[in-house]
Amino acid sequence: MKERLKASYDKQIAQAVRAAGITVLDNQSVLLDDSVWLIGRSDDVDQSRLSAQALLTQVDTNQPIVYLEHRPSMMDEISSLPIDLHVAGPTHGSQIFPLTLLMRGLAPLHYGAKVVGETQLLVTSGYGFGPVPFRLGTRSEIWMITLTPSGAVAEPSS
């Protein structure tokens, strides 16, 4: 029952996002500006989600690849593939203190940045909240990520 209810909410949210003119990437990819691939993968609770390797068959791996998913639970799998940037979050373990401390010991990366192999991994705490309708000791956030070619220096945004 709970899974059907969650799936129903997920569909409603996706419909609302599409109605706002935003593309939902659910196990799909899109080429941005003829230069960067953006891959969106469904949550790891989705039994029908494609593997990261299967999603890579949709793209040209000679071009930069940005890979988006809810949780960084497959960090080792992703870092072994030709993926340049893996963006995940929010991790709800970074939503409530003292869970933030516990998650540091349990998760390879529950928040922040880390390089694994050739892949840059970014994990955000997100903007809203999860099943518990509040935050304690953490901030909501939206990240603006600037992509630059290898060796180039990004200009700070204001």
Helices and strands as residue ranges (DSSP letters): H 2-19, E 28-32, E 36-40, H 52-56, E 65-69, H 75-79, E 85-88, G 92-94, H 99-106, E 112-116, E 119-123
